[in-house]
């Protein structure tokens, strides 16, 4: 939900919470899928580089 145009912090928070409640529940990960399977994969980097 894009709430950039709302300047009042409390109002923006209220709208975001309402949107989260209205949104359909996210599907659970099936037991045969490994944990973190949908994580963004980080390519191999040189030693000493920060990954994110």
N, C-alpha and C positions, 0 to 999 in steps of 0.2 A: 504494500500500500504506500503510495507516494503522499507524504504529508509535509513536503518542503514548503508549501505556501502558507502553512499555519505557523504563526510565530509564538503563540502561547503554549508553553511546555505541557501544562496540565491538560489542555484541550487535545493536543497532539497525542498524548499518552492515552487518553480516554478513547479516542478514535481508533488507535492501533489495537487496543484491547478488544474493542467491539469487533473489529475486523478479524482478529484471531479467533474469537468465539464463533463468528459466522462461517469461517473457512472450514471446509471439510477436514475431518481428521486424517492425518497422514498415515499411510499404510505401514504396518510393522514389517520389519525385515524377516523374511522366511528363515527358519532355522538352518536350512542347508546353505545359506549365503553367508560368507565370512563377515565378521564385524569389520567395519571400515571399508567395505567393498566399494561404496559410493564416494569415498573420499577423493579429493583431487590429488592425483599422483604427482609427486615432485620428482623432476628429472635428476639424475646423478649430477652432482656439482663438484667443483674442486674443493679440497679440504680447506676449512677456515671460512668458507662463504656462508652467510646466513641463508636459510632455506626459504623464509617467507618475509 
